[in-house]
Amino acid sequence: MEDLNAILTPGMLVRHPAQPEWGVGQVQSNIGGKLTVNFRDIGKIVIDSSRVALHPVFDP
């Protein structure tokens, strides 16, 4: 599986496809396939990009 999360950079907005109730999150870091995303209502979550393909948000 190709890592589509590799294009995500700090500051980009994303959604978690399996957790829509988390809303929009902002990428804090993307290091070695581990993404740290700050979701407004949930807080910071570390996501393994080999397991979850986050969806970029261009119009929040």
CHARMM-style PDB file with segment names, atoms N, HN, CA, C and O in Angstrom:
ATOM      1  N   MET     1       0.844  -1.178   0.000  1.00  0.00      PROA
ATOM      2  CA  MET     1       0.000   0.000   0.000  1.00  0.00      PROA
ATOM      3  C   MET     1       0.888   1.240   0.000  1.00  0.00      PROA
ATOM      4  O   MET     1       1.824   1.354   0.791  1.00  0.00      PROA
ATOM      5  N   GLU     2       0.576   2.156  -0.895  1.00  0.00      PROA
ATOM      6  HN  GLU     2      -0.185   2.063  -1.537  1.00  0.00      PROA
ATOM      7  CA  GLU     2       1.332   3.393  -0.987  1.00  0.00      PROA
ATOM      8  C   GLU     2       0.944   4.326   0.161  1.00  0.00      PROA
ATOM      9  O   GLU     2      -0.225   4.394   0.539  1.00  0.00      PROA
ATOM     10  N   ASP     3       1.926   5.045   0.715  1.00  0.00      PROA
ATOM     11  HN  ASP     3       2.876   4.989   0.407  1.00  0.00      PROA
ATOM     12  CA  ASP     3       1.663   5.947   1.831  1.00  0.00      PROA
ATOM     13  C   ASP     3       1.265   7.316   1.298  1.00  0.00      PROA
ATOM     14  O   ASP     3       2.122   8.153   1.015  1.00  0.00      PROA
ATOM     15  N   LEU     4      -0.041   7.541   1.162  1.00  0.00      PROA
ATOM     16  HN  LEU     4      -0.737   6.861   1.392  1.00  0.00      PROA
ATOM     17  CA  LEU     4      -0.532   8.818   0.670  1.00  0.00      PROA
ATOM     18  C   LEU     4      -0.373   9.911   1.719  1.00  0.00      PROA
ATOM     19  O   LEU     4      -0.419  11.095   1.385  1.00  0.00      PROA
ATOM     20  N   ASN     5      -0.188   9.534   2.980  1.00  0.00      PROA
ATOM     21  HN  ASN     5      -0.150   8.572   3.251  1.00  0.00      PROA
ATOM     22  CA  ASN     5       0.024  10.511   4.042  1.00  0.00      PROA
ATOM     23  C   ASN     5       1.387  11.181   3.939  1.00  0.00      PROA
ATOM     24  O   ASN     5       1.632  12.179   4.616  1.00  0.00      PROA
ATOM     25  N   ALA     6       2.282  10.651   3.100  1.00  0.00      PROA
ATOM     26  HN  ALA     6       2.083   9.840   2.550  1.00  0.00      PROA
ATOM     27  CA  ALA     6       3.630  11.212   2.983  1.00  0.00      PROA
ATOM     28  C   ALA     6       3.589  12.663   2.492  1.00  0.00      PROA
ATOM     29  O   ALA     6       4.527  13.420   2.741  1.00  0.00      PROA
ATOM     30  N   ILE     7       2.522  13.056   1.801  1.00  0.00      PROA
ATOM     31  HN  ILE     7       1.761  12.441   1.598  1.00  0.00      PROA
ATOM     32  CA  ILE     7       2.432  14.430   1.289  1.00  0.00      PROA
ATOM     33  C   ILE     7       1.971  15.422   2.357  1.00  0.00      PROA
ATOM     34  O   ILE     7       2.035  16.634   2.149  1.00  0.00      PROA
ATOM     35  N   LEU     8       1.506  14.909   3.499  1.00  0.00      PROA
ATOM     36  HN  LEU     8       1.454  13.924   3.668  1.00  0.00      PROA
ATOM     37  CA  LEU     8       0.977  15.784   4.542  1.00  0.00      PROA
ATOM     38  C   LEU     8       2.122  16.475   5.289  1.00  0.00      PROA
ATOM     39  O   LEU     8       3.075  15.834   5.731  1.00  0.00      PROA
ATOM     40  N   THR     9       2.001  17.789   5.415  1.00  0.00      PROA
ATOM     41  HN  THR     9       1.226  18.310   5.055  1.00  0.00      PROA
ATOM     42  CA  THR     9       3.023  18.575   6.091  1.00  0.00      PROA
ATOM     43  C   THR     9       2.401  19.359   7.241  1.00  0.00      PROA
ATOM     44  O   THR     9       1.189  19.575   7.256  1.00  0.00      PROA
ATOM     45  N   PRO    10       3.214  19.786   8.201  1.00  0.00      PROA
ATOM     46  CA  PRO    10       2.680  20.560   9.318  1.00  0.00      PROA
ATOM     47  C   PRO    10       1.869  21.765   8.842  1.00  0.00      PROA
ATOM     48  O   PRO    10       2.264  22.497   7.933  1.00  0.00      PROA
ATOM     49  N   GLY    11       0.732  21.936   9.487  1.00  0.00      PROA
ATOM     50  HN  GLY    11       0.411  21.342  10.225  1.00  0.00      PROA
ATOM     51  CA  GLY    11      -0.171  23.034   9.145  1.00  0.00      PROA
ATOM     52  C   GLY    11      -1.339  22.606   8.280  1.00  0.00      PROA
ATOM     53  O   GLY    11      -2.366  23.284   8.250  1.00  0.00      PROA
ATOM     54  N   MET    12      -1.198  21.478   7.565  1.00  0.00      PROA
ATOM     55  HN  MET    12      -0.363  20.927   7.589  1.00  0.00      PROA
ATOM     56  CA  MET    12      -2.296  21.018   6.712  1.00  0.00      PROA
ATOM     57  C   MET    12      -3.464  20.531   7.567  1.00  0.00      PROA
ATOM     58  O   MET    12      -3.274  20.031   8.675  1.00  0.00      PROA
ATOM     59  N   LEU    13      -4.663  20.686   7.035  1.00  0.00      PROA
ATOM     60  HN  LEU    13      -4.817  21.093   6.135  1.00  0.00      PROA
ATOM     61  CA  LEU    13      -5.870  20.229   7.707  1.00  0.00      PROA
ATOM     62  C   LEU    13      -6.286  18.877   7.151  1.00  0.00      PROA
ATOM     63  O   LEU    13      -6.202  18.637   5.947  1.00  0.00      PROA
ATOM     64  N   VAL    14      -6.741  17.987   8.047  1.00  0.00      PROA
ATOM     65  HN  VAL    14      -6.810  18.182   9.025  1.00  0.00      PROA
ATOM     66  CA  VAL    14      -7.109  16.623   7.650  1.00  0.00      PROA
ATOM     67  C   VAL    14      -8.342  16.151   8.426  1.00  0.00      PROA
ATOM     68  O   VAL    14      -8.734  16.733   9.437  1.00  0.00      PROA
ATOM     69  N   ARG    15      -8.927  15.083   7.915  1.00  0.00      PROA
ATOM     70  HN  ARG    15      -8.609  14.610   7.093  1.00  0.00      PROA
ATOM     71  CA  ARG    15      -9.996  14.364   8.619  1.00  0.00      PROA
ATOM     72  C   ARG    15      -9.605  12.897   8.705  1.00  0.00      PROA
ATOM     73  O   ARG    15      -8.941  12.366   7.814  1.00  0.00      PROA
ATOM     74  N   HSD    16     -10.024  12.248   9.788  1.00  0.00      PROA
ATOM     75  HN  HSD    16     -10.562  12.680  10.512  1.00  0.00      PROA
ATOM     76  CA  HSD    16      -9.803  10.809   9.962  1.00  0.00      PROA
ATOM     77  C   HSD    16     -11.032  10.113   9.385  1.00  0.00      PROA
ATOM     78  O   HSD    16     -12.145  10.364   9.849  1.00  0.00      PROA
ATOM     79  N   PRO    17     -10.863   9.240   8.381  1.00  0.00      PROA
ATOM     80  CA  PRO    17     -12.019   8.643   7.709  1.00  0.00      PROA
ATOM     81  C   PRO    17     -12.906   7.781   8.610  1.00  0.00      PROA
ATOM     82  O   PRO    17     -14.108   7.672   8.367  1.00  0.00      PROA
ATOM     83  N   ALA    18     -12.332   7.171   9.637  1.00  0.00      PROA
ATOM     84  HN  ALA    18     -11.355   7.259   9.833  1.00  0.00      PROA
ATOM     85  CA  ALA    18     -13.114   6.290  10.513  1.00  0.00      PROA
ATOM     86  C   ALA    18     -13.635   7.014  11.753  1.00  0.00      PROA
ATOM     87  O   ALA    18     -14.386   6.433  12.537  1.00  0.00      PROA
ATOM     88  N   GLN    19     -13.244   8.278  11.937  1.00  0.00      PROA
ATOM     89  HN  GLN    19     -12.635   8.750  11.300  1.00  0.00      PROA
ATOM     90  CA  GLN    19     -13.636   9.038  13.129  1.00  0.00      PROA
ATOM     91  C   GLN    19     -14.173  10.420  12.720  1.00  0.00      PROA
ATOM     92  O   GLN    19     -13.571  11.431  13.082  1.00  0.00      PROA
ATOM     93  N   PRO    20     -15.274  10.490  11.987  1.00  0.00      PROA
ATOM     94  CA  PRO    20     -15.766  11.794  11.530  1.00  0.00      PROA
ATOM     95  C   PRO    20     -16.149  12.731  12.673  1.00  0.00      PROA
ATOM     96  O   PRO    20     -16.133  13.951  12.509  1.00  0.00      PROA
ATOM     97  N   GLU    21     -16.493  12.162  13.832  1.00  0.00      PROA
ATOM     98  HN  GLU    21     -16.506  11.171  13.965  1.00  0.00      PROA
ATOM     99  CA  GLU    21     -16.873  12.998  14.972  1.00  0.00      PROA
ATOM    100  C   GLU    21     -15.687  13.794  15.521  1.00  0.00      PROA
ATOM    101  O   GLU    21     -15.885  14.745  16.277  1.00  0.00      PROA
ATOM    102  N   TRP    22     -14.457  13.420  15.152  1.00  0.00      PROA
ATOM    103  HN  TRP    22     -14.296  12.647  14.538  1.00  0.00      PROA
ATOM    104  CA  TRP    22     -13.284  14.167  15.586  1.00  0.00      PROA
ATOM    105  C   TRP    22     -13.183  15.511  14.873  1.00  0.00      PROA
ATOM    106  O   TRP    22     -12.503  16.417  15.355  1.00  0.00      PROA
ATOM    107  N   GLY    23     -13.849  15.649  13.735  1.00  0.00      PROA
ATOM    108  HN  GLY    23     -14.402  14.913  13.343  1.00  0.00      PROA
ATOM    109  CA  GLY    23     -13.810  16.891  12.972  1.00  0.00      PROA
ATOM    110  C   GLY    23     -12.488  17.069  12.252  1.00  0.00      PROA
ATOM    111  O   GLY    23     -11.791  16.105  11.938  1.00  0.00      PROA
ATOM    112  N   VAL    24     -12.162  18.325  11.999  1.00  0.00      PROA
ATOM    113  HN  VAL    24     -12.728  19.109  12.254  1.00  0.00      PROA
ATOM    114  CA  VAL    24     -10.941  18.659  11.265  1.00  0.00      PROA
ATOM    115  C   VAL    24      -9.775  18.759  12.243  1.00  0.00      PROA
ATOM    116  O   VAL    24      -9.899  19.336  13.324  1.00  0.00      PROA
ATOM    117  N   GLY    25      -8.643  18.188  11.845  1.00  0.00      PROA
ATOM    118  HN  GLY    25      -8.543  17.719  10.967  1.00  0.00      PROA
ATOM    119  CA  GLY    25      -7.427  18.262  12.645  1.00  0.00      PROA
ATOM    120  C   GLY    25      -6.315  18.934  11.864  1.00  0.00      PROA
ATOM    121  O   GLY    25      -6.347  18.975  10.635  1.00  0.00      PROA
ATOM    122  N   GLN    26      -5.335  19.457  12.576  1.00  0.00      PROA
ATOM    123  HN  GLN    26      -5.309  19.423  13.575  1.00  0.00      PROA
ATOM    124  CA  GLN    26      -4.185  20.090  11.943  1.00  0.00      PROA
ATOM    125  C   GLN    26      -2.946  19.237  12.174  1.00  0.00      PROA
ATOM    126  O   GLN    26      -2.630  18.877  13.307  1.00  0.00      PROA
ATOM    127  N   VAL    27      -2.247  18.918  11.085  1.00  0.00      PROA
ATOM    128  HN  VAL    27      -2.504  19.210  10.164  1.00  0.00      PROA
ATOM    129  CA  VAL    27      -1.025  18.126  11.171  1.00  0.00      PROA
ATOM    130  C   VAL    27       0.032  18.933  11.927  1.00  0.00      PROA
ATOM    131  O   VAL    27       0.309  20.083  11.588  1.00  0.00      PROA
ATOM    132  N   GLN    28       0.621  18.313  12.959  1.00  0.00      PROA
ATOM    133  HN  GLN    28       0.396  17.378  13.235  1.00  0.00      PROA
ATOM    134  CA  GLN    28       1.684  18.937  13.741  1.00  0.00      PROA
ATOM    135  C   GLN    28       3.053  18.454  13.266  1.00  0.00      PROA
ATOM    136  O   GLN    28       4.008  19.228  13.208  1.00  0.00      PROA
ATOM    137  N   SER    29       3.137  17.162  12.928  1.00  0.00      PROA
ATOM    138  HN  SER    29       2.361  16.533  12.975  1.00  0.00      PROA
ATOM    139  CA  SER    29       4.397  16.609  12.420  1.00  0.00      PROA
ATOM    140  C   SER    29       4.113  15.339  11.630  1.00  0.00      PROA
ATOM    141  O   SER    29       3.072  14.701  11.791  1.00  0.00      PROA
ATOM    142  N   ASN    30       5.070  14.990  10.769  1.00  0.00      PROA
ATOM    143  HN  ASN    30       5.915  15.508  10.638  1.00  0.00      PROA
ATOM    144  CA  ASN    30       4.993  13.781   9.949  1.00  0.00      PROA
ATOM    145  C   ASN    30       6.405  13.226   9.859  1.00  0.00      PROA
ATOM    146  O   ASN    30       7.187  13.621   8.995  1.00  0.00      PROA
ATOM    147  N   ILE    31       6.724  12.296  10.772  1.00  0.00      PROA
ATOM    148  HN  ILE    31       6.088  11.975  11.475  1.00  0.00      PROA
ATOM    149  CA  ILE    31       8.087  11.765  10.879  1.00  0.00      PROA
ATOM    150  C   ILE    31       8.047  10.249  10.846  1.00  0.00      PROA
ATOM    151  O   ILE    31       7.414   9.617  11.692  1.00  0.00      PROA
ATOM    152  N   GLY    32       8.717   9.674   9.875  1.00  0.00      PROA
ATOM    153  HN  GLY    32       9.231  10.187   9.187  1.00  0.00      PROA
ATOM    154  CA  GLY    32       8.840   8.228   9.800  1.00  0.00      PROA
ATOM    155  C   GLY    32       7.518   7.489   9.746  1.00  0.00      PROA
ATOM    156  O   GLY    32       7.388   6.409  10.321  1.00  0.00      PROA
ATOM    157  N   GLY    33       6.538   8.055   9.064  1.00  0.00      PROA
ATOM    158  HN  GLY    33       6.643   8.933   8.597  1.00  0.00      PROA
ATOM    159  CA  GLY    33       5.246   7.392   8.941  1.00  0.00      PROA
ATOM    160  C   GLY    33       4.327   7.568  10.133  1.00  0.00      PROA
ATOM    161  O   GLY    33       3.239   6.994  10.171  1.00  0.00      PROA
ATOM    162  N   LYS    34       4.755   8.354  11.100  1.00  0.00      PROA
ATOM    163  HN  LYS    34       5.638   8.821  11.068  1.00  0.00      PROA
ATOM    164  CA  LYS    34       3.919   8.665  12.265  1.00  0.00      PROA
ATOM    165  C   LYS    34       3.482  10.116  12.166  1.00  0.00      PROA
ATOM    166  O   LYS    34       4.314  11.022  12.120  1.00  0.00      PROA
ATOM    167  N   LEU    35       2.183  10.330  12.134  1.00  0.00      PROA
ATOM    168  HN  LEU    35       1.507   9.594  12.172  1.00  0.00      PROA
ATOM    169  CA  LEU    35       1.627  11.678  12.049  1.00  0.00      PROA
ATOM    170  C   LEU    35       1.073  12.083  13.397  1.00  0.00      PROA
ATOM    171  O   LEU    35       0.324  11.330  14.019  1.00  0.00      PROA
ATOM    172  N   THR    36       1.437  13.266  13.849  1.00  0.00      PROA
ATOM    173  HN  THR    36       2.045  13.878  13.344  1.00  0.00      PROA
ATOM    174  CA  THR    36       0.818  13.841  15.035  1.00  0.00      PROA
ATOM    175  C   THR    36      -0.166  14.881  14.531  1.00  0.00      PROA
ATOM    176  O   THR    36       0.200  15.823  13.827  1.00  0.00      PROA
ATOM    177  N   VAL    37      -1.443  14.686  14.912  1.00  0.00      PROA
ATOM    178  HN  VAL    37      -1.741  13.922  15.483  1.00  0.00      PROA
ATOM    179  CA  VAL    37      -2.511  15.568  14.454  1.00  0.00      PROA
ATOM    180  C   VAL    37      -3.240  16.110  15.676  1.00  0.00      PROA
ATOM    181  O   VAL    37      -3.575  15.365  16.597  1.00  0.00      PROA
ATOM    182  N   ASN    38      -3.480  17.413  15.672  1.00  0.00      PROA
ATOM    183  HN  ASN    38      -3.208  18.019  14.924  1.00  0.00      PROA
ATOM    184  CA  ASN    38      -4.204  18.054  16.763  1.00  0.00      PROA
ATOM    185  C   ASN    38      -5.653  18.278  16.318  1.00  0.00      PROA
ATOM    186  O   ASN    38      -5.933  19.120  15.465  1.00  0.00      PROA
ATOM    187  N   PHE    39      -6.565  17.505  16.916  1.00  0.00      PROA
ATOM    188  HN  PHE    39      -6.337  16.820  17.608  1.00  0.00      PROA
ATOM    189  CA  PHE    39      -7.992  17.662  16.637  1.00  0.00      PROA
ATOM    190  C   PHE    39      -8.578  18.572  17.702  1.00  0.00      PROA
ATOM    191  O   PHE    39      -8.291  18.409  18.888  1.00  0.00      PROA
ATOM    192  N   ARG    40      -9.393  19.525  17.287  1.00  0.00      PROA
ATOM    193  HN  ARG    40      -9.626  19.657  16.323  1.00  0.00      PROA
ATOM    194  CA  ARG    40      -9.929  20.539  18.199  1.00  0.00      PROA
ATOM    195  C   ARG    40     -10.594  19.957  19.437  1.00  0.00      PROA
ATOM    196  O   ARG    40     -10.329  20.399  20.555  1.00  0.00      PROA
ATOM    197  N   ASP    41     -11.456  18.966  19.241  1.00  0.00      PROA
ATOM    198  HN  ASP    41     -11.671  18.607  18.333  1.00  0.00      PROA
ATOM    199  CA  ASP    41     -12.237  18.435  20.359  1.00  0.00      PROA
ATOM    200  C   ASP    41     -11.574  17.264  21.074  1.00  0.00      PROA
ATOM    201  O   ASP    41     -11.932  16.956  22.211  1.00  0.00      PROA
ATOM    202  N   ILE    42     -10.625  16.613  20.433  1.00  0.00      PROA
ATOM    203  HN  ILE    42     -10.334  16.863  19.510  1.00  0.00      PROA
ATOM    204  CA  ILE    42     -10.021  15.395  20.974  1.00  0.00      PROA
ATOM    205  C   ILE    42      -8.626  15.659  21.550  1.00  0.00      PROA
ATOM    206  O   ILE    42      -8.242  15.067  22.558  1.00  0.00      PROA
ATOM    207  N   GLY    43      -7.879  16.547  20.904  1.00  0.00      PROA
ATOM    208  HN  GLY    43      -8.191  17.028  20.084  1.00  0.00      PROA
ATOM    209  CA  GLY    43      -6.509  16.805  21.304  1.00  0.00      PROA
ATOM    210  C   GLY    43      -5.537  16.157  20.330  1.00  0.00      PROA
ATOM    211  O   GLY    43      -5.911  15.814  19.209  1.00  0.00      PROA
ATOM    212  N   LYS    44      -4.300  15.990  20.753  1.00  0.00      PROA
ATOM    213  HN  LYS    44      -3.996  16.269  21.664  1.00  0.00      PROA
ATOM    214  CA  LYS    44      -3.256  15.435  19.885  1.00  0.00      PROA
ATOM    215  C   LYS    44      -3.350  13.917  19.833  1.00  0.00      PROA
ATOM    216  O   LYS    44      -3.468  13.241  20.856  1.00  0.00      PROA
ATOM    217  N   ILE    45      -3.292  13.404  18.605  1.00  0.00      PROA
ATOM    218  HN  ILE    45      -3.197  13.953  17.775  1.00  0.00      PROA
ATOM    219  CA  ILE    45      -3.346  11.969  18.349  1.00  0.00      PROA
ATOM    220  C   ILE    45      -2.176  11.615  17.432  1.00  0.00      PROA
ATOM    221  O   ILE    45      -1.907  12.329  16.466  1.00  0.00      PROA
ATOM    222  N   VAL    46      -1.484  10.522  17.731  1.00  0.00      PROA
ATOM    223  HN  VAL    46      -1.703   9.942  18.516  1.00  0.00      PROA
ATOM    224  CA  VAL    46      -0.433  10.013  16.848  1.00  0.00      PROA
ATOM    225  C   VAL    46      -1.041   8.896  16.010  1.00  0.00      PROA
ATOM    226  O   VAL    46      -1.635   7.957  16.539  1.00  0.00      PROA
ATOM    227  N   ILE    47      -0.885   9.013  14.695  1.00  0.00      PROA
ATOM    228  HN  ILE    47      -0.403   9.776  14.265  1.00  0.00      PROA
ATOM    229  CA  ILE    47      -1.505   8.083  13.752  1.00  0.00      PROA
ATOM    230  C   ILE    47      -0.420   7.399  12.936  1.00  0.00      PROA
ATOM    231  O   ILE    47       0.484   8.049  12.410  1.00  0.00      PROA
ATOM    232  N   ASP    48      -0.522   6.073  12.838  1.00  0.00      PROA
ATOM    233  HN  ASP    48      -1.256   5.545  13.265  1.00  0.00      PROA
ATOM    234  CA  ASP    48       0.389   5.267  12.024  1.00  0.00      PROA
ATOM    235  C   ASP    48      -0.118   5.324  10.584  1.00  0.00      PROA
ATOM    236  O   ASP    48      -1.176   4.776  10.273  1.00  0.00      PROA
ATOM    237  N   SER    49       0.633   5.982   9.712  1.00  0.00      PROA
ATOM    238  HN  SER    49       1.492   6.427   9.965  1.00  0.00      PROA
ATOM    239  CA  SER    49       0.156   6.183   8.345  1.00  0.00      PROA
ATOM    240  C   SER    49       0.100   4.898   7.526  1.00  0.00      PROA
ATOM    241  O   SER    49      -0.482   4.895   6.441  1.00  0.00      PROA
ATOM    242  N   SER    50       0.686   3.811   8.011  1.00  0.00      PROA
ATOM    243  HN  SER    50       1.159   3.814   8.893  1.00  0.00      PROA
ATOM    244  CA  SER    50       0.564   2.544   7.295  1.00  0.00      PROA
ATOM    245  C   SER    50      -0.791   1.890   7.564  1.00  0.00      PROA
ATOM    246  O   SER    50      -1.167   0.939   6.878  1.00  0.00      PROA
ATOM    247  N   ARG    51      -1.520   2.391   8.551  1.00  0.00      PROA
ATOM    248  HN  ARG    51      -1.214   3.164   9.107  1.00  0.00      PROA
ATOM    249  CA  ARG    51      -2.822   1.832   8.909  1.00  0.00      PROA
ATOM    250  C   ARG    51      -3.998   2.718   8.520  1.00  0.00      PROA
ATOM    251  O   ARG    51      -5.087   2.218   8.240  1.00  0.00      PROA
ATOM    252  N   VAL    52      -3.783   4.044   8.501  1.00  0.00      PROA
ATOM    253  HN  VAL    52      -2.898   4.450   8.729  1.00  0.00      PROA
ATOM    254  CA  VAL    52      -4.879   4.985   8.251  1.00  0.00      PROA
ATOM    255  C   VAL    52      -4.450   6.011   7.219  1.00  0.00      PROA
ATOM    256  O   VAL    52      -3.406   6.646   7.368  1.00  0.00      PROA
ATOM    257  N   ALA    53      -5.252   6.177   6.166  1.00  0.00      PROA
ATOM    258  HN  ALA    53      -6.100   5.661   6.045  1.00  0.00      PROA
ATOM    259  CA  ALA    53      -5.007   7.210   5.168  1.00  0.00      PROA
ATOM    260  C   ALA    53      -5.909   8.396   5.504  1.00  0.00      PROA
ATOM    261  O   ALA    53      -7.117   8.347   5.276  1.00  0.00      PROA
ATOM    262  N   LEU    54      -5.320   9.451   6.041  1.00  0.00      PROA
ATOM    263  HN  LEU    54      -4.338   9.490   6.226  1.00  0.00      PROA
ATOM    264  CA  LEU    54      -6.081  10.633   6.379  1.00  0.00      PROA
ATOM    265  C   LEU    54      -6.515  11.363   5.103  1.00  0.00      PROA
ATOM    266  O   LEU    54      -5.855  11.281   4.067  1.00  0.00      PROA
ATOM    267  N   HSD    55      -7.636  12.077   5.206  1.00  0.00      PROA
ATOM    268  HN  HSD    55      -8.172  12.144   6.047  1.00  0.00      PROA
ATOM    269  CA  HSD    55      -8.157  12.825   4.068  1.00  0.00      PROA
ATOM    270  C   HSD    55      -7.798  14.304   4.218  1.00  0.00      PROA
ATOM    271  O   HSD    55      -8.195  14.935   5.199  1.00  0.00      PROA
ATOM    272  N   PRO    56      -7.056  14.865   3.263  1.00  0.00      PROA
ATOM    273  CA  PRO    56      -6.760  16.300   3.332  1.00  0.00      PROA
ATOM    274  C   PRO    56      -8.042  17.122   3.219  1.00  0.00      PROA
ATOM    275  O   PRO    56      -8.977  16.736   2.518  1.00  0.00      PROA
ATOM    276  N   VAL    57      -8.075  18.255   3.916  1.00  0.00      PROA
ATOM    277  HN  VAL    57      -7.315  18.568   4.486  1.00  0.00      PROA
ATOM    278  CA  VAL    57      -9.221  19.162   3.870  1.00  0.00      PROA
ATOM    279  C   VAL    57      -8.725  20.477   3.282  1.00  0.00      PROA
ATOM    280  O   VAL    57      -7.812  21.106   3.816  1.00  0.00      PROA
ATOM    281  N   PHE    58      -9.342  20.881   2.178  1.00  0.00      PROA
ATOM    282  HN  PHE    58     -10.084  20.370   1.745  1.00  0.00      PROA
ATOM    283  CA  PHE    58      -8.921  22.109   1.511  1.00  0.00      PROA
ATOM    284  C   PHE    58      -9.898  23.246   1.756  1.00  0.00      PROA
ATOM    285  O   PHE    58      -9.553  24.413   1.570  1.00  0.00      PROA
ATOM    286  N   ASP    59     -11.127  22.913   2.175  1.00  0.00      PROA
ATOM    287  HN  ASP    59     -11.408  21.965   2.326  1.00  0.00      PROA
ATOM    288  CA  ASP    59     -12.147  23.932   2.434  1.00  0.00      PROA
ATOM    289  C   ASP    59     -12.872  23.570   3.725  1.00  0.00      PROA
ATOM    290  O   ASP    59     -13.921  22.927   3.686  1.00  0.00      PROA
ATOM    291  N   PRO    60     -12.314  23.981   4.880  1.00  0.00      PROA
ATOM    292  CA  PRO    60     -12.917  23.571   6.159  1.00  0.00      PROA
ATOM    293  C   PRO    60     -14.250  24.212   6.331  1.00  0.00      PROA
ATOM    294  OT1 PRO    60     -14.915  23.993   7.343  1.00  0.00      PROA
TER     295      PRO     60
END
